[in-house]
Amino acid sequence: MERLPTKRLSCLDRYLTVWILLAILLGIGLREFLPGFAAGITHLSVGTTSIPIALGLIVMMYPPLAKRQRFTCRTNPIQPDADVRAADPRELPFGFG
């Protein structure tokens, strides 16, 4: 049986736990040594939405969303060569019906 070549994880992915722990420690350190920092971050909100958290989520979610394959009504993700003209919503593969 032939072994397929495997891709190595990137440095970011390989050490993700370490980066998360460092971010937690950085947050704790900032809170302890700069007490006004937490209050300043709290003021960066609009209504009930925290702007730093919203920006972090956008930065985190952009790469997987940018890589996602999108298709139009003319393409069928199950059979890419098939021409889908007017599909019955109950027959679509993504559950409209």
Secondary structure, DSSP 8 states (H G I E B T S, - for coil): ----------HHHHTHHHHHHHHHHHHHHHHHH-HHHHHHHHTSEETTEEHHHHHHHHHHHHHHHHH-----TT--SSSTTS--SS--GGGSTT---
